[in-house]
Structures are given as structure tokens and as C-alpha cells.
């Protein structure tokens, strides 16, 4: 049985372990986050949502996910 290597990242300030070479689109999917209603920042850079499937997460990456809220 092959052991999966884990790395530590932070999501909105909370530490989380994920599989090495994980891509951000799969993480967002796992977290059940509605992609159309959020902005995603990786290491203080806002990401283009069309390119999430290309971005591999690395050890100590910091992700901030901000939800849009409508109102008046």
C-alpha cells in the first residue's frame, strides 16, 4: 500500500493537512465552496478562477477565501 505524503497549508488562518501535489480546484470542491460566490487568494495573490485546475498547492501555502454577500 502506497503511503500518501501530506503537507500543511493554512485556509483562512486554520492549519490543514492535504495530500502533496493537491490542486486548488479539488480542495475548493472538497470544502463544498460555491466557486461563483467567492474570491480566492493564494499567498496574497488573487487567483483567476479559470486557472484553479492548474495550481498545485505547496507546503506552507496560505489561502484566504472570501464570500460575497449581497445586500442593500
C-alpha positions as CSV (number, residue, x, y, z in Angstrom):
1,X,0.0,0.0,0.0
2,X,1.4,3.4,-1.0
3,X,1.5,6.0,1.7
4,X,0.3,9.4,0.7
5,X,2.6,12.3,1.7
6,X,0.9,15.2,3.4
7,X,1.7,18.8,3.5
8,X,0.5,21.6,5.8
9,X,-1.3,24.7,4.4
10,X,-3.5,27.4,6.0
11,X,-7.0,28.1,4.9
12,X,-8.5,31.3,6.4
13,X,-5.9,31.1,9.2
14,X,-6.6,27.5,10.1
15,X,-4.0,24.8,9.6
16,X,-5.0,21.8,7.4
17,X,-3.1,18.8,6.1
18,X,-3.7,17.8,2.5
19,X,-2.1,15.4,0.1
20,X,1.1,16.5,-1.6
21,X,0.5,17.8,-5.2
22,X,-3.1,18.6,-4.5
23,X,-4.6,21.2,-6.8
24,X,-6.7,24.1,-5.5
25,X,-9.8,23.3,-7.6
26,X,-10.1,19.9,-5.8
27,X,-9.6,21.5,-2.4
28,X,-12.4,24.0,-3.1
29,X,-14.6,21.1,-4.3
30,X,-13.9,19.1,-1.1
31,X,-14.7,22.1,1.0
32,X,-18.1,22.5,-0.9
33,X,-17.4,26.1,-1.5
34,X,-19.7,27.7,-4.2
35,X,-16.9,29.0,-6.6
36,X,-19.1,31.7,-8.1
37,X,-19.7,33.4,-4.8
38,X,-16.1,33.6,-3.5
39,X,-12.7,35.3,-4.2
40,X,-9.7,33.1,-3.6
41,X,-6.3,34.4,-2.6
42,X,-3.1,32.3,-2.6
43,X,-0.2,33.8,-0.7
44,X,-1.6,37.3,-1.1
45,X,-2.4,37.0,-4.8
46,X,-6.0,36.8,-6.1
47,X,-6.4,33.8,-8.3
48,X,-8.1,33.6,-11.7
49,X,-10.9,31.0,-11.2
50,X,-10.4,29.7,-14.7
51,X,-6.9,28.5,-13.8
52,X,-7.6,26.8,-10.5
53,X,-7.2,23.4,-12.0
54,X,-3.6,24.2,-12.9
55,X,-2.4,25.4,-9.5
56,X,-0.7,22.9,-7.2
57,X,-0.5,23.7,-3.6
58,X,2.8,23.7,-1.8
59,X,3.9,23.3,1.8
60,X,3.0,26.4,4.0
61,X,0.8,28.0,1.3
62,X,-1.8,30.4,2.7
63,X,-5.2,30.5,1.2
64,X,-7.9,33.1,2.0
65,X,-11.4,32.5,0.8
66,X,-13.8,35.5,0.9
67,X,-17.5,35.0,0.4
68,X,-19.5,37.7,-1.4
69,X,-22.6,38.9,0.4
70,X,-25.3,40.9,-1.3
71,X,-27.4,43.5,0.4
72,X,-28.6,47.0,0.3
